[in-house]
């Protein structure tokens, strides 16, 4: 059917269709779009030429479509699992033989009845998904065709899939970005939150109740709503930041140009950081205000009588008292920030060229935009869990090591008998 001759757009499409190549309908086309979009954006930004962008897109396509690992024998994994179960059974038997342990269990049975429903809920909603994810990480293949490959997914991740360890998109580069993202966010959350918490805890501050409500709003709004709002503000053409730049140009006679926030790593990372700081400082502010209520006024008054300044009272009296409350909050904020998928995915989308992706968004891409490699994505999730578990246990391990060292140093000296003069 010939297009209407009066419609120039349809006529142009019909002419182009004569020279077009039909797009294949193979399943491999699902892996084309992500590298193709990245290549197009790099060319439009002027980062590289068309040929270089096409070559990089072909490399990424080939990497996603690389052959899956060979099936592995399950005997080693079953032996390890059997050894762990046997070790656990031995420990349980030893505990059961201890009369004191049995008495403690019988004495605690009424308490166990109160927490039984919570333990079941946590087991079903938390531990079972964790175990299922750990099991899936040992498999490869498409959904419905998955087979056991052992630790091959972990080996591929930790060896950067056979490429340079610090190549763009490798596990180690994404880990460095994730660590920088977490450290900067937690530092700003703590700094801004503690400063506002101390300020709003002053009893003489007028309208502090209104300020508290207004400053809690960023924490109360769902994170995806805030992320989309901030992404709109960072729009190069229509965003609020561009409007402020235009207003400043008119007011001061300057010639500042609008910023393409997502065309460079530094500006895209800064946009993500600003959004997440806005989301997280309220939590630290609330924790700080709650912790400050535990600071005795008598101690502060005594320090003031001793002639200390306001800064000295804060760093030497207030901060040590509220530290036990702030450290768990900082650890919790670090875990949340480490896995803050919404902000990274919705604000920058990993741009430019996936450089602002963090580990959790990289795992998402392997699961849903790169041939549905759920086993590979689950291996990423297991590594994230291991990293967070080690990071949260490290302070306790260091503290216990310091205590043991001090005990070895001071106890023998205290126990040494006094020597008389002969």
C-alpha positions in Angstrom: 0.0 0.0 0.0 1.5 3.3 -1.1 1.6 6.1 1.5 -0.4 9.2 1.0 1.5 11.6 -1.2 0.5 14.6 0.8 2.1 13.3 4.0 5.8 14.1 3.7 6.7 12.2 6.9 5.1 8.9 5.7 6.7 9.3 2.2 10.1 9.8 3.8 9.6 6.6 5.9 8.5 4.7 2.9 11.6 5.7 0.9 13.9 4.8 3.8 12.2 1.4 4.2 13.5 0.4 0.7 17.1 0.6 2.0 16.4 -0.7 5.5 17.6 -4.0 6.9 14.9 -6.0 8.8 15.8 -6.4 12.5 16.3 -10.0 13.6 13.9 -11.4 16.1 16.5 -13.7 17.7 16.8 -13.8 21.5 20.3 -12.3 21.2 18.6 -8.9 20.3 17.8 -8.5 24.0 21.5 -8.0 24.7 21.8 -5.3 22.0 20.0 -2.4 23.5 22.1 -1.6 26.5 25.5 -1.4 24.7 23.8 0.3 21.7 22.3 3.0 23.8 25.6 3.6 25.6 27.4 3.9 22.3 24.9 6.4 20.9 25.1 8.5 24.0 28.9 8.6 23.9 28.8 9.7 20.3 26.3 12.4 20.9 28.3 13.7 23.9 31.4 13.8 21.7 33.4 11.4 23.9 34.5 9.1 21.1 33.9 8.7 17.4 31.3 6.4 15.8 33.7 3.6 15.0 35.2 3.5 18.5 31.8 3.6 20.1 30.7 0.8 17.8 33.7 -1.3 18.6 33.1 -0.9 22.3 29.4 -1.8 21.9 30.4 -5.0 20.0 32.8 -5.9 22.9 30.1 -5.4 25.5 27.7 -7.4 23.4 30.2 -10.2 23.1 30.9 -10.1 26.8 27.2 -10.5 27.6 26.8 -13.3 25.0 29.9 -15.2 26.0 29.4 -18.9 26.6 28.1 -19.9 30.0 30.3 -21.9 32.4 30.5 -25.6 32.0 28.4 -27.8 34.4 30.3 -28.7 37.5 30.2 -31.7 39.8 28.0 -31.4 42.9 30.0 -33.8 45.0 32.4 -31.2 46.5 29.6 -28.9 47.4 27.7 -31.7 49.0 30.7 -32.8 51.0 31.2 -29.2 52.3 27.5 -28.9 53.2 27.6 -32.3 54.9 30.7 -31.3 56.9 29.0 -28.1 58.0 25.9 -29.9 59.1 27.9 -32.5 60.9 29.9 -29.8 62.7 26.6 -28.1 63.7 25.2 -31.4 65.0 28.3 -32.0 67.1 28.0 -28.6 68.7 24.3 -29.1 69.4 25.0 -32.4 71.1 27.8 -30.9 73.2 25.4 -28.1 74.3 22.6 -30.6 75.0 24.9 -32.6 77.3 25.6 -29.5 79.4 23.3 -29.5 82.4 23.6 -25.8 82.9 22.7 -25.2 79.3 19.6 -27.3 79.7 18.5 -25.4 82.7 18.9 -22.1 80.9 16.8 -23.4 78.0 14.0 -24.6 80.3 14.1 -21.2 82.1 13.9 -19.3 78.8 11.0 -21.3 77.3 8.3 -18.8 78.3 10.3 -16.0 76.5 10.7 -18.2 73.4 6.9 -18.5 73.2 6.6 -14.7 73.0 9.2 -14.3 70.1 8.3 -17.5 68.2 6.0 -15.7 65.7 8.6 -13.1 65.1 11.3 -15.7 64.6 9.1 -17.5 62.1 8.3 -14.3 60.2 12.0 -13.3 60.0 13.0 -16.8 58.9 10.4 -16.9 56.1 10.9 -13.3 54.9 14.6 -12.9 55.5 16.6 -16.1 55.9 14.8 -18.2 53.3 15.3 -15.6 50.5 19.0 -15.3 51.6 19.5 -19.0 51.3 17.6 -19.2 48.0 19.8 -16.4 46.6 22.9 -18.1 47.8 21.8 -21.4 46.1 20.9 -19.6 42.8 24.4 -18.1 42.7 25.8 -21.6 42.1 23.7 -22.0 38.9 23.9 -20.5 35.4 21.6 -20.4 32.4 18.3 -18.9 31.4 15.2 -19.3 33.7 13.9 -22.8 33.4 17.2 -24.0 31.9 19.5 -23.4 34.8 22.2 -25.9 35.8 24.8 -26.2 38.5 28.2 -24.5 37.9 29.6 -24.3 41.4 31.7 -21.2 42.1 32.1 -20.3 38.4 30.0 -17.2 38.8 32.1 -15.9 41.7 35.3 -16.7 39.8 34.1 -14.8 36.7 33.2 -11.7 38.9 36.4 -11.7 40.9 38.5 -12.1 37.8 36.7 -9.3 35.9 35.4 -11.9 33.4 38.9 -12.4 32.1 39.6 -8.8 31.3 41.6 -6.1 33.1 40.8 -5.9 36.8 40.3 -2.1 36.6 38.4 -2.0 33.3 35.2 0.0 33.1 32.4 -2.0 34.7 34.5 -4.6 36.4 33.7 -5.7 40.0 36.6 -3.8 41.5 35.9 -0.5 39.8 32.2 -0.7 40.8 33.3 -1.6 44.3 35.5 1.5 44.5 32.7 3.7 43.3 30.4 2.0 45.9 32.8 2.6 48.7 33.3 6.3 47.8 29.5 6.6 47.5 29.0 5.1 50.9 31.7 7.0 52.8 30.8 10.4 51.4 27.1 9.9 52.0 27.6 8.7 55.6 30.0 11.5 56.4 27.6 14.1 55.1 24.6 12.5 56.8 26.4 12.5 60.1 27.8 16.0 59.8 24.6 17.7 58.6 22.3 15.5 60.8 24.3 16.1 64.0 24.7 19.8 63.4 20.9 20.2 62.9 20.1 17.9 65.8 22.3 19.9 68.2 20.8 23.2 66.9 17.2 21.9 67.2 17.8 20.6 70.7 18.4 24.1 72.0 15.4 24.9 74.3 15.6 28.6 73.5 15.2 28.2 69.7 12.0 29.8 68.5 9.6 27.6 66.4 11.9 24.6 66.8 8.8 22.3 66.6 8.0 23.6 63.1 11.6 23.3 62.0 11.7 19.7 63.2 8.6 18.8 61.2 9.8 20.5 58.0 13.3 18.8 58.3 11.8 15.3 58.7 9.8 15.7 55.5 12.7 14.5 53.2 12.9 11.3 55.2 9.1 10.8 55.2 8.7 11.1 51.4 9.3 7.8 49.5 12.8 7.7 48.1 11.7 7.0 44.5 9.5 10.1 44.5 12.4 12.3 45.8 14.8 10.7 43.3 12.6 11.5 40.3 12.0 15.0 41.6 15.8 15.7 41.9 16.4 14.1 38.5 14.0 16.7 37.1 15.8 19.5 38.9 19.1 18.4 37.3 17.6 18.4 33.7 20.0 20.4 31.5 17.2 22.2 29.6 14.2 22.4 31.9 15.6 21.7 35.4 15.4 24.0 38.4 19.2 24.2 38.6 19.4 25.5 35.0 16.7 28.0 35.9 18.8 29.2 38.9 21.8 29.5 36.6 19.8 31.6 34.2 18.5 33.8 37.0 22.1 34.3 38.2 23.1 35.3 34.7 20.4 37.9 34.5 21.1 39.2 38.1 24.9 39.4 38.0 25.5 39.8 34.3 27.4 36.5 34.1 27.5 34.0 31.2 27.3 30.7 33.0 26.2 27.8 30.8 23.8 25.1 31.9 25.4 22.0 33.2 24.9 18.6 31.5 24.9 16.8 34.8 24.9 13.3 33.5 27.5 13.6 30.8 30.5 13.4 33.2 31.3 11.2 36.1 32.0 14.0 38.6 28.7 15.9 38.0 26.6 12.7 37.7 28.1 11.4 41.0 27.5 14.8 42.6 23.8 14.7 41.5 23.4 11.3 43.1 25.2 12.4 46.2 23.1 15.5 46.6 19.9 13.5 46.2 20.9 10.9 48.8 22.2 13.4 51.3 18.8 15.1 51.1 17.1 11.8 51.8 19.4 10.7 54.7 20.3 13.6 56.9 16.9 13.7 58.6 17.4 10.2 60.0 20.7 11.2 61.6 19.1 14.4 62.9 16.3 12.5 64.7 18.8 10.0 66.2 21.0 12.9 67.4 18.1 14.7 69.0 17.1 11.5 70.8 20.6 10.8 71.9 21.1 14.3 73.3 18.2 13.7 75.7 20.5 11.2 77.5 23.2 13.9 78.2 22.9 14.9 81.9 22.6 18.7 82.3 24.6 18.4 85.5 27.7 17.2 83.6 27.4 20.0 81.1 27.0 22.6 83.9 30.0 21.2 85.7 32.1 21.4 82.6 31.0 25.0 82.1 31.9 25.9 85.6 35.4 24.4 84.9 35.8 27.0 82.2 35.5 24.8 79.1 34.3 26.4 75.9 31.2 25.3 74.0 33.3 23.3 71.5 35.2 21.6 74.2 32.0 20.7 76.0 30.6 19.2 72.8 33.7 17.2 71.7 34.8 16.1 75.2 31.5 15.6 77.0 28.5 15.5 74.7 30.0 13.5 71.9 31.4 10.6 74.0 28.0 10.3 75.7 26.0 10.1 72.5 28.6 8.0 70.6 27.0 4.6 71.6 23.7 5.8 70.0 25.4 7.3 66.9 27.6 4.4 66.0 24.8 1.9 65.3 22.9 4.6 63.4 26.0 5.3 61.3 26.4 1.5 60.6 22.7 1.3 59.6 23.0 4.3 57.4 26.1 2.8 55.7 24.2 -0.4 55.0 21.3 1.5 53.5 23.6 3.7 51.4 25.6 0.8 50.2 22.4 -0.7 48.8 20.7 2.5 47.7 19.4 1.3 44.4 16.6 3.9 43.9 18.8 7.0 43.8 21.5 5.6 41.5 19.0 4.0 39.1 16.5 6.8 38.9 18.7 9.9 39.1 21.8 9.1 37.0 20.8 5.7 35.7 24.5 4.8 35.9 25.4 7.5 33.4 27.8 8.3 32.0 28.5 4.9 30.4 27.7 3.0 33.6 30.4 4.8 35.6 28.1 5.8 38.5 26.6 2.3 39.0 27.1 0.7 42.4 27.2 -3.0 43.1 23.4 -3.4 43.7 22.6 -1.6 40.4 25.2 -3.7 38.6 23.6 -6.8 39.9 20.2 -5.5 38.7 21.5 -5.1 35.2 22.9 -8.6 35.0 19.5 -9.9 36.1 17.2 -7.9 34.0 19.0 -6.2 31.1 21.8 -8.7 30.2 20.2 -12.0 29.1 18.5 -12.6 32.5 21.6 -14.1 34.1 20.0 -14.6 37.5 22.8 -16.8 38.8 25.4 -14.2 38.0 23.3 -11.5 39.6 22.8 -13.7 42.7 26.5 -14.1 43.0 26.8 -10.3 43.1 24.2 -10.2 45.8 26.1 -12.8 47.9 29.3 -10.8 47.6 27.5 -7.7 48.7 26.2 -9.6 51.7 29.7 -10.9 52.6 31.2 -7.4 52.3 28.5 -5.8 54.5 28.7 -8.6 57.0 32.5 -8.3 57.3 32.3 -4.5 57.5 29.7 -4.5 60.3 31.6 -7.2 62.2 35.0 -5.5 61.8 34.6 -2.9 64.6 33.6 -5.6 67.1 36.5 -7.8 66.1 39.0 -4.9 66.4 37.5 -3.9 69.8 37.8 -7.5 71.1 41.4 -7.8 69.9 42.3 -4.6 71.6 40.7 -5.8 74.9 42.5 -9.1 74.7 45.8 -7.4 74.1 45.3 -5.0 77.0 44.4 -8.0 79.2 47.6 -9.8 78.2 49.7 -6.6 78.9 48.2 -5.5 82.3 47.0 -8.7 84.0 50.4 -10.3 84.4 51.8 -7.1 85.7 49.0 -6.7 88.3 49.3 -10.4 89.3 53.1 -10.2 89.7 54.0 -10.4 93.5 55.8 -7.5 95.0 59.5 -7.9 95.6 61.2 -6.8 98.8 64.7 -5.4 99.1 67.2 -8.0 100.1 
